[in-house]
Amino acid sequence: MGCWEKPTTKNGQPHEIPVPSQMMVWLRAWMEIRPQMEKLRGPNPYLFPGQHYGKPMTENGARCQWAEIRNALQLHGLWSYDL
């Protein structure tokens, strides 16, 4: 396990979120390319930004992304809760 340190919560308190070790590698990679994305779309406080500026990814957006990934990889019958 690792720990992702979120700068602050809504009430301004520091917050640590435990995550699996493999996820820490993915988070680090995302944080490395994030500045490039912010140059295109501007800064966004969300780890998983949505389609609209300054908004988080929506449930429907996540569902659509998962469907696109499944179709591209031809993973028929595999759902996010199976993982």
Biopython code that builds the backbone (N, CA, C, O; Angstrom):
import numpy as np
from Bio.PDB.StructureBuilder import StructureBuilder

atoms = [
    (1, "MET", "N", (0.840, -1.182, 0.000)),
    (1, "MET", "CA", (0.000, 0.000, 0.000)),
    (1, "MET", "C", (0.886, 1.247, 0.000)),
    (1, "MET", "O", (2.029, 1.237, 0.457)),
    (2, "GLY", "N", (0.318, 2.284, -0.519)),
    (2, "GLY", "CA", (0.956, 3.588, -0.500)),
    (2, "GLY", "C", (-0.033, 4.601, 0.036)),
    (2, "GLY", "O", (-1.113, 4.238, 0.505)),
    (3, "CYS", "N", (0.329, 5.852, -0.031)),
    (3, "CYS", "CA", (-0.553, 6.887, 0.476)),
    (3, "CYS", "C", (-0.471, 8.096, -0.442)),
    (3, "CYS", "O", (0.613, 8.615, -0.707)),
    (4, "TRP", "N", (-1.619, 8.536, -0.923)),
    (4, "TRP", "CA", (-1.696, 9.741, -1.741)),
    (4, "TRP", "C", (-2.086, 10.875, -0.815)),
    (4, "TRP", "O", (-3.111, 10.815, -0.137)),
    (5, "GLU", "N", (-1.260, 11.908, -0.793)),
    (5, "GLU", "CA", (-1.538, 13.037, 0.068)),
    (5, "GLU", "C", (-2.291, 14.101, -0.711)),
    (5, "GLU", "O", (-1.725, 14.788, -1.561)),
    (6, "LYS", "N", (-3.554, 14.224, -0.412)),
    (6, "LYS", "CA", (-4.378, 15.254, -1.023)),
    (6, "LYS", "C", (-4.045, 16.559, -0.297)),
    (6, "LYS", "O", (-4.019, 16.584, 0.933)),
    (7, "PRO", "N", (-3.793, 17.636, -1.031)),
    (7, "PRO", "CA", (-3.373, 18.873, -0.351)),
    (7, "PRO", "C", (-4.316, 19.285, 0.790)),
    (7, "PRO", "O", (-3.861, 19.465, 1.919)),
    (8, "THR", "N", (-5.583, 19.434, 0.523)),
    (8, "THR", "CA", (-6.526, 19.769, 1.588)),
    (8, "THR", "C", (-7.914, 19.237, 1.229)),
    (8, "THR", "O", (-8.218, 18.959, 0.069)),
    (9, "THR", "N", (-8.725, 19.109, 2.243)),
    (9, "THR", "CA", (-10.121, 18.726, 2.039)),
    (9, "THR", "C", (-10.945, 19.999, 1.862)),
    (9, "THR", "O", (-10.394, 21.100, 1.859)),
    (10, "LYS", "N", (-12.241, 19.854, 1.717)),
    (10, "LYS", "CA", (-13.121, 21.018, 1.571)),
    (10, "LYS", "C", (-13.032, 21.969, 2.763)),
    (10, "LYS", "O", (-13.204, 23.179, 2.618)),
    (11, "ASN", "N", (-12.762, 21.408, 3.942)),
    (11, "ASN", "CA", (-12.680, 22.264, 5.132)),
    (11, "ASN", "C", (-11.246, 22.729, 5.411)),
    (11, "ASN", "O", (-10.976, 23.307, 6.464)),
    (12, "GLY", "N", (-10.318, 22.475, 4.459)),
    (12, "GLY", "CA", (-8.950, 22.973, 4.582)),
    (12, "GLY", "C", (-8.001, 22.084, 5.357)),
    (12, "GLY", "O", (-6.852, 22.468, 5.579)),
    (13, "GLN", "N", (-8.439, 20.910, 5.775)),
    (13, "GLN", "CA", (-7.589, 19.993, 6.535)),
    (13, "GLN", "C", (-6.765, 19.111, 5.591)),
    (13, "GLN", "O", (-7.256, 18.743, 4.524)),
    (14, "PRO", "N", (-5.527, 18.763, 5.955)),
    (14, "PRO", "CA", (-4.752, 17.816, 5.128)),
    (14, "PRO", "C", (-5.423, 16.449, 5.163)),
    (14, "PRO", "O", (-6.106, 16.107, 6.129)),
    (15, "HIS", "N", (-5.223, 15.674, 4.107)),
    (15, "HIS", "CA", (-5.907, 14.384, 4.016)),
    (15, "HIS", "C", (-5.005, 13.386, 3.311)),
    (15, "HIS", "O", (-4.443, 13.692, 2.259)),
    (16, "GLU", "N", (-4.863, 12.196, 3.880)),
    (16, "GLU", "CA", (-4.090, 11.117, 3.266)),
    (16, "GLU", "C", (-5.039, 10.006, 2.868)),
    (16, "GLU", "O", (-5.894, 9.595, 3.653)),
    (17, "ILE", "N", (-4.881, 9.512, 1.625)),
    (17, "ILE", "CA", (-5.761, 8.474, 1.113)),
    (17, "ILE", "C", (-4.925, 7.229, 0.829)),
    (17, "ILE", "O", (-4.044, 7.277, -0.029)),
    (18, "PRO", "N", (-5.176, 6.100, 1.529)),
    (18, "PRO", "CA", (-4.421, 4.876, 1.257)),
    (18, "PRO", "C", (-4.818, 4.283, -0.092)),
    (18, "PRO", "O", (-6.003, 4.174, -0.408)),
    (19, "VAL", "N", (-3.818, 3.901, -0.882)),
    (19, "VAL", "CA", (-4.076, 3.291, -2.188)),
    (19, "VAL", "C", (-3.093, 2.134, -2.402)),
    (19, "VAL", "O", (-2.012, 2.132, -1.814)),
    (20, "PRO", "N", (-3.455, 1.153, -3.235)),
    (20, "PRO", "CA", (-2.552, 0.047, -3.535)),
    (20, "PRO", "C", (-1.263, 0.545, -4.194)),
    (20, "PRO", "O", (-1.264, 1.581, -4.859)),
    (21, "SER", "N", (-0.168, -0.192, -4.008)),
    (21, "SER", "CA", (1.141, 0.198, -4.549)),
    (21, "SER", "C", (1.103, 0.432, -6.050)),
    (21, "SER", "O", (1.689, 1.403, -6.528)),
    (22, "GLN", "N", (0.429, -0.433, -6.810)),
    (22, "GLN", "CA", (0.369, -0.257, -8.265)),
    (22, "GLN", "C", (-0.328, 1.047, -8.630)),
    (22, "GLN", "O", (0.046, 1.704, -9.601)),
    (23, "MET", "N", (-1.331, 1.417, -7.859)),
    (23, "MET", "CA", (-2.038, 2.665, -8.129)),
    (23, "MET", "C", (-1.123, 3.858, -7.921)),
    (23, "MET", "O", (-1.257, 4.868, -8.612)),
    (24, "MET", "N", (-0.188, 3.757, -6.972)),
    (24, "MET", "CA", (0.759, 4.850, -6.736)),
    (24, "MET", "C", (1.603, 5.101, -7.991)),
    (24, "MET", "O", (1.893, 6.250, -8.323)),
    (25, "VAL", "N", (1.994, 4.033, -8.683)),
    (25, "VAL", "CA", (2.760, 4.165, -9.924)),
    (25, "VAL", "C", (1.928, 4.896, -10.970)),
    (25, "VAL", "O", (2.430, 5.784, -11.660)),
    (26, "TRP", "N", (0.656, 4.523, -11.085)),
    (26, "TRP", "CA", (-0.231, 5.162, -12.065)),
    (26, "TRP", "C", (-0.486, 6.624, -11.714)),
    (26, "TRP", "O", (-0.507, 7.484, -12.594)),
    (27, "LEU", "N", (-0.680, 6.902, -10.427)),
    (27, "LEU", "CA", (-0.887, 8.285, -10.001)),
    (27, "LEU", "C", (0.336, 9.149, -10.317)),
    (27, "LEU", "O", (0.203, 10.278, -10.790)),
    (28, "ARG", "N", (1.518, 8.610, -10.052)),
    (28, "ARG", "CA", (2.753, 9.342, -10.336)),
    (28, "ARG", "C", (2.860, 9.644, -11.828)),
    (28, "ARG", "O", (3.230, 10.754, -12.211)),
    (29, "ALA", "N", (2.540, 8.668, -12.669)),
    (29, "ALA", "CA", (2.591, 8.866, -14.125)),
    (29, "ALA", "C", (1.583, 9.928, -14.555)),
    (29, "ALA", "O", (1.883, 10.769, -15.402)),
    (30, "TRP", "N", (0.388, 9.886, -13.971)),
    (30, "TRP", "CA", (-0.642, 10.877, -14.320)),
    (30, "TRP", "C", (-0.198, 12.271, -13.892)),
    (30, "TRP", "O", (-0.374, 13.235, -14.638)),
    (31, "MET", "N", (0.374, 12.382, -12.700)),
    (31, "MET", "CA", (0.808, 13.689, -12.219)),
    (31, "MET", "C", (1.941, 14.250, -13.079)),
    (31, "MET", "O", (2.105, 15.467, -13.168)),
    (32, "GLU", "N", (2.717, 13.378, -13.706)),
    (32, "GLU", "CA", (3.791, 13.833, -14.594)),
    (32, "GLU", "C", (3.248, 14.411, -15.895)),
    (32, "GLU", "O", (3.795, 15.389, -16.405)),
    (33, "ILE", "N", (2.180, 13.824, -16.444)),
    (33, "ILE", "CA", (1.635, 14.352, -17.703)),
    (33, "ILE", "C", (0.564, 15.414, -17.469)),
    (33, "ILE", "O", (0.173, 16.119, -18.399)),
    (34, "ARG", "N", (0.098, 15.529, -16.249)),
    (34, "ARG", "CA", (-0.955, 16.498, -15.945)),
    (34, "ARG", "C", (-0.601, 17.931, -16.348)),
    (34, "ARG", "O", (-1.461, 18.617, -16.902)),
    (35, "PRO", "N", (0.640, 18.428, -16.096)),
    (35, "PRO", "CA", (0.956, 19.798, -16.523)),
    (35, "PRO", "C", (0.756, 20.015, -18.023)),
    (35, "PRO", "O", (0.359, 21.101, -18.444)),
    (36, "GLN", "N", (1.028, 18.988, -18.830)),
    (36, "GLN", "CA", (0.809, 19.099, -20.273)),
    (36, "GLN", "C", (-0.676, 19.249, -20.574)),
    (36, "GLN", "O", (-1.056, 20.021, -21.455)),
    (37, "MET", "N", (-1.512, 18.519, -19.852)),
    (37, "MET", "CA", (-2.955, 18.615, -20.050)),
    (37, "MET", "C", (-3.459, 19.985, -19.600)),
    (37, "MET", "O", (-4.345, 20.560, -20.232)),
    (38, "GLU", "N", (-2.897, 20.506, -18.513)),
    (38, "GLU", "CA", (-3.336, 21.802, -18.007)),
    (38, "GLU", "C", (-2.972, 22.933, -18.965)),
    (38, "GLU", "O", (-3.652, 23.958, -19.005)),
    (39, "LYS", "N", (-1.895, 22.745, -19.742)),
    (39, "LYS", "CA", (-1.547, 23.749, -20.750)),
    (39, "LYS", "C", (-2.644, 23.836, -21.807)),
    (39, "LYS", "O", (-2.917, 24.908, -22.347)),
    (40, "LEU", "N", (-3.267, 22.697, -22.096)),
    (40, "LEU", "CA", (-4.328, 22.659, -23.100)),
    (40, "LEU", "C", (-5.666, 23.147, -22.555)),
    (40, "LEU", "O", (-6.374, 23.899, -23.224)),
    (41, "ARG", "N", (-6.011, 22.723, -21.346)),
    (41, "ARG", "CA", (-7.356, 22.989, -20.813)),
    (41, "ARG", "C", (-7.381, 23.906, -19.603)),
    (41, "ARG", "O", (-8.460, 24.311, -19.170)),
    (42, "GLY", "N", (-6.223, 24.248, -19.043)),
    (42, "GLY", "CA", (-6.180, 25.056, -17.831)),
    (42, "GLY", "C", (-6.138, 24.168, -16.594)),
    (42, "GLY", "O", (-6.404, 22.969, -16.682)),
    (43, "PRO", "N", (-5.806, 24.749, -15.440)),
    (43, "PRO", "CA", (-5.713, 23.947, -14.213)),
    (43, "PRO", "C", (-7.064, 23.388, -13.791)),
    (43, "PRO", "O", (-8.103, 24.020, -13.982)),
    (44, "ASN", "N", (-7.031, 22.211, -13.223)),
    (44, "ASN", "CA", (-8.247, 21.558, -12.755)),
    (44, "ASN", "C", (-7.920, 20.890, -11.419)),
    (44, "ASN", "O", (-6.945, 20.143, -11.341)),
    (45, "PRO", "N", (-8.696, 21.132, -10.377)),
    (45, "PRO", "CA", (-8.379, 20.571, -9.063)),
    (45, "PRO", "C", (-8.685, 19.082, -8.924)),
    (45, "PRO", "O", (-8.350, 18.479, -7.904)),
    (46, "TYR", "N", (-9.313, 18.482, -9.931)),
    (46, "TYR", "CA", (-9.732, 17.084, -9.816)),
    (46, "TYR", "C", (-8.701, 16.123, -10.391)),
    (46, "TYR", "O", (-8.090, 16.395, -11.425)),
    (47, "LEU", "N", (-8.517, 15.001, -9.711)),
    (47, "LEU", "CA", (-7.606, 13.966, -10.190)),
    (47, "LEU", "C", (-8.105, 13.383, -11.501)),
    (47, "LEU", "O", (-7.317, 13.118, -12.408)),
    (48, "PHE", "N", (-9.422, 13.182, -11.602)),
    (48, "PHE", "CA", (-10.043, 12.684, -12.819)),
    (48, "PHE", "C", (-10.979, 13.768, -13.346)),
    (48, "PHE", "O", (-12.177, 13.750, -13.064)),
    (49, "PRO", "N", (-10.427, 14.719, -14.119)),
    (49, "PRO", "CA", (-11.261, 15.826, -14.588)),
    (49, "PRO", "C", (-12.318, 15.374, -15.579)),
    (49, "PRO", "O", (-12.140, 14.396, -16.304)),
    (50, "GLY", "N", (-13.418, 16.106, -15.592)),
    (50, "GLY", "CA", (-14.506, 15.811, -16.500)),
    (50, "GLY", "C", (-14.348, 16.554, -17.815)),
    (50, "GLY", "O", (-13.330, 17.203, -18.060)),
    (51, "GLN", "N", (-15.358, 16.452, -18.650)),
    (51, "GLN", "CA", (-15.321, 17.118, -19.948)),
    (51, "GLN", "C", (-15.450, 18.622, -19.814)),
    (51, "GLN", "O", (-14.942, 19.364, -20.655)),
    (52, "HIS", "N", (-16.123, 19.084, -18.769)),
    (52, "HIS", "CA", (-16.340, 20.512, -18.581)),
    (52, "HIS", "C", (-15.258, 21.079, -17.668)),
    (52, "HIS", "O", (-14.915, 20.476, -16.652)),
    (53, "TYR", "N", (-14.732, 22.225, -18.030)),
    (53, "TYR", "CA", (-13.639, 22.860, -17.305)),
    (53, "TYR", "C", (-13.956, 23.013, -15.821)),
    (53, "TYR", "O", (-15.021, 23.507, -15.451)),
    (54, "GLY", "N", (-13.018, 22.583, -14.975)),
    (54, "GLY", "CA", (-13.162, 22.743, -13.542)),
    (54, "GLY", "C", (-14.173, 21.831, -12.886)),
    (54, "GLY", "O", (-14.561, 22.064, -11.742)),
    (55, "LYS", "N", (-14.611, 20.790, -13.589)),
    (55, "LYS", "CA", (-15.603, 19.857, -13.044)),
    (55, "LYS", "C", (-15.015, 18.447, -12.996)),
    (55, "LYS", "O", (-14.169, 18.106, -13.824)),
    (56, "PRO", "N", (-15.451, 17.621, -12.041)),
    (56, "PRO", "CA", (-14.960, 16.243, -11.976)),
    (56, "PRO", "C", (-15.630, 15.370, -13.035)),
    (56, "PRO", "O", (-16.638, 15.750, -13.630)),
    (57, "MET", "N", (-15.055, 14.210, -13.252)),
    (57, "MET", "CA", (-15.657, 13.237, -14.157)),
    (57, "MET", "C", (-17.000, 12.809, -13.569)),
    (57, "MET", "O", (-17.106, 12.553, -12.369)),
    (58, "THR", "N", (-18.000, 12.734, -14.400)),
    (58, "THR", "CA", (-19.318, 12.326, -13.935)),
    (58, "THR", "C", (-19.443, 10.807, -13.980)),
    (58, "THR", "O", (-18.639, 10.128, -14.618)),
    (59, "GLU", "N", (-20.444, 10.289, -13.309)),
    (59, "GLU", "CA", (-20.704, 8.846, -13.347)),
    (59, "GLU", "C", (-20.977, 8.406, -14.786)),
    (59, "GLU", "O", (-20.479, 7.371, -15.231)),
    (60, "ASN", "N", (-21.758, 9.185, -15.497)),
    (60, "ASN", "CA", (-22.067, 8.851, -16.888)),
    (60, "ASN", "C", (-20.805, 8.921, -17.753)),
    (60, "ASN", "O", (-20.614, 8.087, -18.638)),
    (61, "GLY", "N", (-19.944, 9.910, -17.500)),
    (61, "GLY", "CA", (-18.700, 10.025, -18.244)),
    (61, "GLY", "C", (-17.791, 8.820, -18.024)),
    (61, "GLY", "O", (-17.187, 8.307, -18.966)),
    (62, "ALA", "N", (-17.701, 8.374, -16.772)),
    (62, "ALA", "CA", (-16.889, 7.197, -16.452)),
    (62, "ALA", "C", (-17.465, 5.961, -17.142)),
    (62, "ALA", "O", (-16.721, 5.132, -17.665)),
    (63, "ARG", "N", (-18.786, 5.844, -17.138)),
    (63, "ARG", "CA", (-19.448, 4.703, -17.784)),
    (63, "ARG", "C", (-19.159, 4.700, -19.287)),
    (63, "ARG", "O", (-18.881, 3.649, -19.866)),
    (64, "CYS", "N", (-19.223, 5.864, -19.910)),
    (64, "CYS", "CA", (-18.949, 5.964, -21.351)),
    (64, "CYS", "C", (-17.494, 5.628, -21.669)),
    (64, "CYS", "O", (-17.210, 4.938, -22.648)),
    (65, "GLN", "N", (-16.569, 6.123, -20.834)),
    (65, "GLN", "CA", (-15.152, 5.813, -21.039)),
    (65, "GLN", "C", (-14.906, 4.308, -20.924)),
    (65, "GLN", "O", (-14.176, 3.727, -21.727)),
    (66, "TRP", "N", (-15.526, 3.681, -19.911)),
    (66, "TRP", "CA", (-15.359, 2.238, -19.724)),
    (66, "TRP", "C", (-15.900, 1.475, -20.934)),
    (66, "TRP", "O", (-15.291, 0.500, -21.373)),
    (67, "ALA", "N", (-17.025, 1.907, -21.468)),
    (67, "ALA", "CA", (-17.595, 1.251, -22.651)),
    (67, "ALA", "C", (-16.652, 1.375, -23.837)),
    (67, "ALA", "O", (-16.478, 0.415, -24.588)),
    (68, "GLU", "N", (-16.038, 2.546, -24.019)),
    (68, "GLU", "CA", (-15.087, 2.734, -25.116)),
    (68, "GLU", "C", (-13.861, 1.841, -24.956)),
    (68, "GLU", "O", (-13.382, 1.258, -25.928)),
    (69, "ILE", "N", (-13.355, 1.735, -23.728)),
    (69, "ILE", "CA", (-12.190, 0.885, -23.462)),
    (69, "ILE", "C", (-12.540, -0.574, -23.750)),
    (69, "ILE", "O", (-11.783, -1.277, -24.419)),
    (70, "ARG", "N", (-13.703, -1.032, -23.238)),
    (70, "ARG", "CA", (-14.129, -2.423, -23.482)),
    (70, "ARG", "C", (-14.253, -2.706, -24.966)),
    (70, "ARG", "O", (-13.798, -3.747, -25.438)),
    (71, "ASN", "N", (-14.869, -1.786, -25.713)),
    (71, "ASN", "CA", (-15.036, -1.991, -27.149)),
    (71, "ASN", "C", (-13.705, -2.016, -27.871)),
    (71, "ASN", "O", (-13.497, -2.852, -28.750)),
    (72, "ALA", "N", (-12.800, -1.118, -27.518)),
    (72, "ALA", "CA", (-11.489, -1.067, -28.170)),
    (72, "ALA", "C", (-10.695, -2.345, -27.925)),
    (72, "ALA", "O", (-9.982, -2.819, -28.809)),
    (73, "LEU", "N", (-10.824, -2.902, -26.714)),
    (73, "LEU", "CA", (-10.089, -4.126, -26.365)),
    (73, "LEU", "C", (-10.888, -5.395, -26.625)),
    (73, "LEU", "O", (-10.401, -6.502, -26.397)),
    (74, "GLN", "N", (-12.110, -5.229, -27.101)),
    (74, "GLN", "CA", (-13.018, -6.342, -27.370)),
    (74, "GLN", "C", (-13.235, -7.217, -26.138)),
    (74, "GLN", "O", (-13.176, -8.444, -26.201)),
    (75, "LEU", "N", (-13.489, -6.540, -25.011)),
    (75, "LEU", "CA", (-13.748, -7.231, -23.745)),
    (75, "LEU", "C", (-15.255, -7.281, -23.504)),
    (75, "LEU", "O", (-15.780, -6.576, -22.643)),
    (76, "HIS", "N", (-15.920, -8.096, -24.251)),
    (76, "HIS", "CA", (-17.374, -8.190, -24.143)),
    (76, "HIS", "C", (-17.777, -8.919, -22.862)),
    (76, "HIS", "O", (-17.206, -9.956, -22.522)),
    (77, "GLY", "N", (-18.755, -8.372, -22.164)),
    (77, "GLY", "CA", (-19.256, -9.010, -20.965)),
    (77, "GLY", "C", (-18.439, -8.732, -19.716)),
    (77, "GLY", "O", (-18.706, -9.321, -18.669)),
    (78, "LEU", "N", (-17.444, -7.845, -19.800)),
    (78, "LEU", "CA", (-16.647, -7.503, -18.621)),
    (78, "LEU", "C", (-17.118, -6.135, -18.136)),
    (78, "LEU", "O", (-17.149, -5.169, -18.898)),
    (79, "TRP", "N", (-17.482, -6.068, -16.867)),
    (79, "TRP", "CA", (-18.004, -4.825, -16.297)),
    (79, "TRP", "C", (-17.041, -4.307, -15.256)),
    (79, "TRP", "O", (-16.230, -5.066, -14.725)),
    (80, "SER", "N", (-17.118, -3.033, -14.959)),
    (80, "SER", "CA", (-16.192, -2.422, -14.012)),
    (80, "SER", "C", (-16.246, -3.111, -12.643)),
    (80, "SER", "O", (-15.215, -3.238, -11.983)),
    (81, "TYR", "N", (-17.421, -3.553, -12.211)),
    (81, "TYR", "CA", (-17.496, -4.205, -10.900)),
    (81, "TYR", "C", (-16.886, -5.605, -10.924)),
    (81, "TYR", "O", (-16.669, -6.187, -9.861)),
    (82, "ASP", "N", (-16.600, -6.165, -12.109)),
    (82, "ASP", "CA", (-15.908, -7.455, -12.199)),
    (82, "ASP", "C", (-14.437, -7.317, -11.792)),
    (82, "ASP", "O", (-13.795, -8.292, -11.401)),
    (83, "LEU", "N", (-13.921, -6.099, -11.889)),
    (83, "LEU", "CA", (-12.505, -5.876, -11.578)),
    (83, "LEU", "C", (-12.301, -5.731, -10.099)),
    (83, "LEU", "O", (-11.172, -5.538, -9.648)),
]
sb = StructureBuilder()
sb.init_structure("model")
sb.init_model(0)
sb.init_chain("A")
sb.init_seg("    ")
for serial, (resi, resn, name, xyz) in enumerate(atoms, 1):
    if name == "N":
        sb.init_residue(resn, " ", resi, " ")
    sb.init_atom(name, np.array(xyz, "f"), 0.0, 1.0, " ", f" {name:<3s}", serial, name[0])
structure = sb.get_structure()
